Amino acid sequence: MLMMTRKPGEGFRIGENVRVVVADVVGGYAKIGVDAPSEIEILRDNAKKKTAKRSETEKLREELEKTKKALTQERRRKERAVQRYARLARQFKEERKEYDEKI
């Protein structure tokens, strides 16, 4: 890790496209400006952790939605099977009743 001291207004470069400048130092905190192309993602350490947690949460949410969808489809399939069984049972009863009346 490179360590350096910079005064407010001073900065340094990372490669050719990124410039980091110390804007101000107040009460032990440094206000830092980063000038970089928009395609370079710049995140604070804690923001990166939050982003990782957020993406993990999104993955879990997507998995939950897929599971809900699968369960809904399974429930509908079972409901159709029960309806089909009930319809067949009614038909059987009617046919049995007609058969018994003939005898």
N, C-alpha and C positions, 0 to 999 in steps of 0.2 A: 504494500500500500504506500503510495506516495503521500507524504505529509508536507505541507507548505504553509507559509503565513502570507496573508494578503491584507492590505489595508482597504478601507472602503474606496470603491472606484477602480481598484485593481482587479485583475482577473487572470485567467489562463485559458488555453485552448485544448480541446480534446479532438484530435484529428484536424481536418481542415474545415469542417462544417459546424463544429460545436464550440461556443464561447461561453465560459462561466465567469461571472463578475460578482464580487462582493459589493452589494449595494449599500449596506449599512450594518453596523454592529451595535446592538443595544442590550445592555443587561445580560451579557453572556450569550446572546442569540445573534446569529449572523443571518442577515437577509440576503439571499442569493438570487441572482438573475441568471437564467439559462437561455441562450440564443441558439436555437437549433432548427433544422428543417422539420417540417410537420410530420414527416414519415418516421422520425425518431421518437419513440415513446419515452417519456420522462416521468418516472414515478418515485415518490418518497418511499423509503423502506416500509413504513407502516401501510402506505397505500398499496404497495405490491402485495402485502399479506392480505389486506382487505380484498383486493382484486382476486387473489387465489381463493379466498374463502367464498367470495361471491360466485366465482365460476364453479366451485365445488357445490355450492348451494343450488345454482342453476342446473347442474347435472342431476342432482338429487331431485329437484323439482320436475325435470323432464322425465326422469325415471318413474316418479310418482304418477305423473300424468299418463304415461304409457301403461302403467299397471292399472290405473283406474279405468282406462279405455278397455284394456283386456278383460277386466272383471265385469265391466258393463256388457261387453259383447258376450261373455260367458253366461251372465245372468239372463240376457235376452234369449240366448240359445236354449237355456234350461226352461224359461217361460214358454217358448214355442213348443218344446218337447212336452211340457205338461198340458198345454192346450191341445196338442195333437192327440195325446193319450186320452184326455177327457172327451174329445170328439169321437175317437174310436170306441170308447166305452159307451157313449150314448148310442152310437150306431149299433153296437152289439146288443144293447138292451132292447132297442126298437126291433131289431131283427129277431131276437129271442122271443119278444112278446108276440110278433106276427107268427112265428113258428108255433108257439104254444097255442095260439088261437086257432090255427089250422088243425091241430091235432085234437 
